[in-house]
Structures are given as structure tokens and as C-alpha cells.
Amino acid sequence: MTRSPKSKHLVCLPGGNKTPKRSSFPIPKPPEAAIANQDTFAVDLQQLEGQARRINQLSAELEAAIAEFKETGDRVDINSVHFREELGHYWFPDRICSYGEIKIPQIRQKGNGALILSSHRVDLFAAQREAHFLAHLLRQRNLAKQ
């Protein structure tokens, strides 16, 4: 942003008054046409980067909330056996939650700086597969020792 040679900028230094003093004469603002295209481009670029960070942050929060939803849903499904069979509520469904394919937005940046708005798949069953694989591996090691 270019500054007019007539404008006066006051600086509030640390240790001074807590509220900055204002001059008694008006400081002229440059007309909109005086703002260079480079300045608006830089502002727009900063805004775009901020929006990209916000979208990625919201996506991370959404992914965590989805994982939490699945954990709670799994506990409800396990406990529903007691509710259904032992308490006689046979009308209650076997599974409360089912899960389809889930994709959430993300913004990536290419090597040349270009931003790409896309999505990535949320794998709700990755932890279960990893636990199953680890249990299988430990069983194999245990059998090999015998």
C-alpha cells in the first residue's frame, strides 16, 4: 500500500499511554485507485492462504468428531445386545450405526505453490485392521516359540 507524503502516522511506543493518541487533524486516506494491483493481490493471496488453513483445520476437527462418533456408536452397538435380549426390547435394531464411505475436504499445495482443493477418504476401520493384524502377528510369534 502506498502512503501519501501528506499523511502523518503516529506510533504508540511500549511503556507509553495504553491507548494511542490521535492527532487533531484528519489524516487523508488514499483513494481506492491509488492502491496498486500488487497490494490487492498480496492481500487476496493472504486471505486465500488463511481460508485454506481454516478449511484444513475444520477438516481435522471434523475427522476427529467422526472418529469419536464411531467409538461411541461401537459401544452402543455392543451394549444394545443387553438392551435387546436381556431386557426384552426385541424391536431395537441389532446395529444402531452403519458407516458408508466418508470423504472430507482438504487443501494441498503443489511444489510450485498452486493450491488444490480436493478431498481425502476417512478410514474408520484402520485401527481395527491394525489391531487385528497385530494380534495375528503376535499369535504367529507365539506359535513359532513353541
N, C-alpha and C positions, 0 to 999 in steps of 0.2 A: 504494500500500500504506500503510495507516495504521500509525503506530508507537505502541506503548504508552508512556505517560508514565513508566512504571517502568523501561523498558529503557534501558540505557546503551550508547552506541556509541563505540567507541574508534577514533581516526583515527591512522594512521601517516603522519606528515609526511615529505616528502623530506629526505634527509640524516640521518634517524634510523636506528634499527635496521633491518636488512634484513628481518627477519621481524616482523610486527606482534605486539605484546604482547597477551595475552589476560587478561581480568580473572579474578580468582579466584572470583568469584561467578557463578552461571549467569544468563544473560540470557533472560528468559521470551520465548517465541515466541507471537505472537498466534494464537488458534485460527483454523482454516480459515474459519469462518463470519464472522470479522471482516474478511476480505478483501472489499472492495467489488466489486460486479459490474463497475464501470468498470475496476478494476485487472485483473481477469481478461480483460476484453475487450481492453484495451490490450496485454496480454501475448500473447493469441491473435492479435491483429492483427499484432504484430511478428513472431510466428512464421510467420504466413501470408505476409507480405512476404519474409521470409528464404527460405521454401520456394519462392516464385515466382522470386526471384533465382537460387536454386540450380538450379531446373529450366531457366531460360533459359541459365545458364552451361553446364550439361551438354548442352543442345541445341546450343549454339555449338561445344562440343568435339566432339560427335557429327558435326555438319555438316563440320567441318574434317577429321575422320578419314575420313568418306565421300569427300570430295574427294581426299584422299591415296590412298585405296583405288582410286579411279578412275584417277588418274595412273599408279599402279603397274600396274593392270590394262591400261591402254592400252599401256604399254611392253612388258608381257609379250605382249600380242596382236601387236604389231609384230615382236617378236623370235621369236615362235613360227613365223613363216614359215621362218626359217633352220633352226630345230629340226626342223620337219616336212619341208620339201622338200630341203634340202641334206644333212641327216643321215639322211634316210630314215625318220623317225618319222611315217609317214602316219596312224597310229592317233590321233595327237594332234589335238585339236579345233582348228578354224580360229580360234575365239574362245574365250578362257578365261572372260571375264567378259561378262555381259549385264546390262543395267540396266532395272529397272522404275520405276514411279512411286514416289518416296520422299517421305514426309511425316514431319516431326519435330514434337514438341510445342513450344508456346511459350505464354507468358502475356503478355497485353497488358493495358493499363489504359485504361479509357474516361475521358473527360473528367470524369465525375462520381466517379471513383475506383474504380469497380467493376472487378474483375479477371475476365478472360475466359481460360479455358483452351481453347486451340484448337491447330491445327497449321498449319504452312506447308510448302509444296512446295519441295523441294530441286531446283534445276535444274542437273543435272550437265553439261549441254551448252551453257550460257550462254557460257562462254569460247570454245568452238569457234565458236558462231554469231557472236560479236563479232569474232573473228579473221577469219572468212570475210567478214563484212560490210566490215571494214576493208580487207582485200585487194581486194575488189571495188571499193570506193571509190577506192583508190589506182590500180588499173588504169584506171578511168574517167578520173581526173585525168591520168594519163599519156597516154591516148589523146587527150584534149582538147588537150594541149600540142602534139601532133604535128600 
